[in-house]
């Protein structure tokens, strides 16, 4: 039997899309320049959250129930976690607050310095290395490691190609609106945290920490247009300092690792089809730091286009 669809890319967007296509009855292959464990998705913190605008908002709303369902199975790496979200952007609750679970707005004296609004909620949180292993097993096809220089390569072997290459899509498509937003996380031994904390800020540095069993993933930072994936020791120091200011237990937590990834930032995610030779190419990239939150909703949108 021939291949109906080749999905290019094996991050969370590519794997979720491949699963949905296979579930729809298509014969699917996955090509990737690097295995899932080496993608930007593996670096993610990763907390589900809504988006402020469509189409991302619709995709996030569609992803929430799927992640909530997966949280019932510990093997997926997904669980529901209580935590705090805060922001220095505006003093009002976010417009999507009614979509959150078990919400309690914080009183002003409960906010960290500089934060204007905050809330406590319960949300899906994802241990990405485990989750990527789960998705890889669920797709049940061998990921073919091959770095392509043109989408005409998969288009020569399948009637449909889905481009989920993240920042790699800039070179493949010539899309200069797609830019890397460099991020770094510090992984520490968990000193006893069982709740997450995340800030939405106007600047490029913030505090965020996400407990995943024996470790806590600390962030965050964003540097536009940086391609080098080498961890920066000074950035790590700043991340630990900001997170320790929120929870002092993190100050002396042993560091067990550093993770760097390139968020595929675009003013608006690209999800559309075009013709490349005899093949229909569907692009699904440019999700920035929202890849996990957009994943299942954008995968469903790809199936609708295919």
N, C-alpha and C positions, 0 to 999 in steps of 0.2 A: 504494500500500500504506500502511495506517495505521501509526501508531507503537505498538509494544507497550509500551515502557518509556521514561520520561523520568527521567534521572539529574540531580539538582540538585546542583551543585557540581563544580568542575573542579580540585581538588587531587589529591594522589596517591590518596586513597581513592576519590574520584569517578571518576577516569579508569580506575583499575584495575578498579573495579566495572563500568563501562561496557564495557570490553574483554571481561571475562568473560561478561557478558550477551550481547554481540554474538556472541562465539564459541559461545555456546549456541544461537544461531539467532534471537535476538530482534532486532526492529527497534528501534534505540536512538537517542534524541536526548539531548544534554547541554545543560542550561541552567546558567548560572553568573552570579553577580553581578560577578565579575572574571575575567580570563583566567588561565590557569595560572601565568604568570610573576609575577602579583601576589598569589598565594595564600600562606598560611603555609608550604605545602609547598616553595615556591621558596626559603624562608629556611633550610630544614633543613640539617644538617651534611653528610651524613646517613649514619649507620652502622647496619647491621642488628645487632640484638641480641635475645636472648630476653626474655620477660616473666616475672614471678614467679608469676603466677596465671592460671588459665583465666578467660575464653576467650582472652585475649590470648596466652597461652603457646602454645596450639594454633595460632592464626593465625600467630604468628611462626615456629613450626616449619615450617608449610606454605609460608611466604614464602621461607625460606632457600634451598631448592633452585631456586626460580624466579629469584631474584636471581643465584645462582651460575651458572645457565644463561645469563642475560643478560650476565654478565661476560665471556663469550667473544666478544662483539661490542662493540668500542670505541665504536661509534656510539650505544649505549644510555646511555652515561655511568656504567655500573656496572663496577666492577672489584674484584678481590680484593686486599686490602691487609693487610700485617702491621702489628701495633701492640700497644699496651699498654692494659689495662683495670685500674683500681685502685679501691679503695673504702675509706671510713672507717666503713662501717655495721656490718660484722662481720669477724671475723678468719678465718672459714672460707671455702673456695671456694664460689662460688654453686652452687645445686642443679642448675643446667642446664649445668655446666661440661663434661659429657660430650657436649653438643651442639656445642661449639665445635671448630674445626679447629686442628690443630698446636699444642696447648696446652702451655705451660710455665709452671708456677707460679713467681712471683718469690721470691727470698730476701729476708728482712727488710731487708738493707742496700741492696737495689735499689729499695725503695719510696720515693716522695716523702714529705716530712714530713707526718705526720698520717694517712697511709694505713695501713690495717691488713692488707690483702691485695691481691694483684695478680697478673696473669697476662699472658702474651704469647700472641697468637692471630692467626689470619688470618680475615678476615671481609669480606663484601661492603660496599663503601663507594660512595656514590652522589653524583655531581655533579648536583644537583637541577635546575638550569636545563636541562641537556642531557637529563636523564631525562624531564622533563615534556614537552619537545619530542618525544622519542621516543614517549611514551605518546599524545600528541595525534595524531601521525601514524598510530600503530597503530590507534586507534579509528576513524579515517577518516570522521569526520563533523564538520561545522562546529559549533564550540561557540557556542551562541546566548547572547549577553550580555544578560541580563535579570534584574533584581532583583525578586524576588517578596516579597509581604508575607504570603502564606498558601499552604499546600500544596494548597489547593483549586484554585489556578490551574493547576498541572501536572496535577492529578487530573481536571480537566475535559477534558484532551486526550489522556490515555493511561490504559490499564487498570491499569498499574503505575507507581508513582513510587518512586524510591529517593532518600532524603534523606541526602546526603553533604555537608552545608553547614558542617561544623566548628562554630566558635563561633556562626555564624549560626543554628544550630539552636535556640539559647536563645530567641531572639525568635520563630522560626517555630513552635516547639512549646510554649513556655511552660515549658521544662525548666530550673528554677532550680538544679538540681544540676550543670548545665554551666557552667563558668567559664573565662574566659581566663587563661592563665598566660603572661604577657608574656616574650618572650625576645629577646635581641639577639646578633648575631654580628658580628665584625669580619673583613673580608676583607683579607689582606695579600699582597704579592708573595712567592712561595715562595723562601726563602733556601737551599733545598736539601733540604727534608724529603721523605721518601718513606714515612714511617710515621705512623699516627694515634696519638693518646693521648686517653683519656677517663676521667674520674672519676665514680663514683656516690657521692653524698654525702648526709648528712642535711640539710645547709643548702640555701640557695637560690643559692649561688655556687660554682663549681668551675672547674677547668681542663680544656679539651678542644680539640684541634686536629686538623684533617682536611685533608690535602693533596689538591688536585685540579689536577694539572698545574702551571700557572704560578702558581696562587694557593693559599693556605691559609686555611681558614675556622676562626676562633677563637671559642671560647665559654668558659664559658657562665654563664647567669643565668636565674632564674625569679622573676617577680613576680606573685603571684596578684591577680586582679581588676583588672588594668590594661588599659584598652582603647586608649590612645593609642599609635599605631605610630611615634612620632617617636624616632629614635635619641638616646640619652643619652650625651654625651661623657664623663661621669665613669664610667659603666658601661664604656665602651670602654677607658678607661685601666686599669680594674681587670682586665678580661679580658686585655689585653695583658700586664699585670704578672704575672698568675697563670700564663699560658702561657709567658712568658719565664723564669719560675722553673723550669719543666720543661725547656725547650730555649732556651738563651740566644740562638740564632740569630734568634729571633722578636722580640727587643727592638728591633732597628733596621730591621725589615722594613717597607718603605713600605706605608701603608694605602691601599687602592684602593677600599674601599667599606664600608658598614654595612648590615646587614639586620635588620629587626625583624619578628617574627611573633607571633601569638596562638595558643598551643597550646590545643586544645579539651579541657580537663581535665574529667574526670568520675570519680567513685569507681569506676565500671565502665563500659566502652564500651557504648553502646546499639545492639544489633542485634536488631531484632524487627519484626514486622509489625502493622499495624492497618488498619482500614477508614476511608477518608475519602470520603464520598459513595459513588460507584460504583467507586472505585479502591482498589486494595490499595497501601498505603504501607509501604515497608520502610525503617526508619531504620538508618543506618550512620554513627555519629558518636561523638565523645567519646574519641578514641584518645590524647589528650594528646600527648606527644612521641614516641609509638610508631607514628605513621602509616605510615611506610615499612615498618617491621618487621611491622605487622599487615596491610599492604595486600592482598596476593594471597590470604592466608588468609581475611580477612573478605569479600573479593569472592566467593570460592567459597561462603562461608556465605550470602551474599545470593542467589546463583543457586539454592542449595538451597531457600531460602524462597520465591523467586518461582516 
